Amino acid sequence: MRSETTTVNNPAGLHARSAATVVKLAAKFRCSITFENAGKTASANNIMALLMLEATKGSQLKISVEGPDEDKALAAMTHLININFGESGDFRERP
């Protein structure tokens, strides 16, 4: 089992669209992935549980992974959060 803590810098935090992105990425791995924020824990495969974390901008998210591809999963999840879930941050429509 491996874990890492990272800061949510996305202006909207972990919201519906970004949670859907997390779930989609989690499905690519064969390991258990959980997120923790302020004592609440959620599976990366459960969009509703992720939303219940209430991870706003500045939240410290702990990512824990366990399984055969945990190194790749942890790196990918950390990267996704660090790039603001692939969102530009200004919420304008993309071309």
Secondary structure, DSSP 4 states (H G I P E B T S, - for coil): -EEEEEE---TT-S-HHHHHHHHHHHTT-SSEEEEEETTEEEETT-HHHHHHT---TT-EEEEEEESTTHHHHHHHHHHHHHTGGG--SS-PPP-
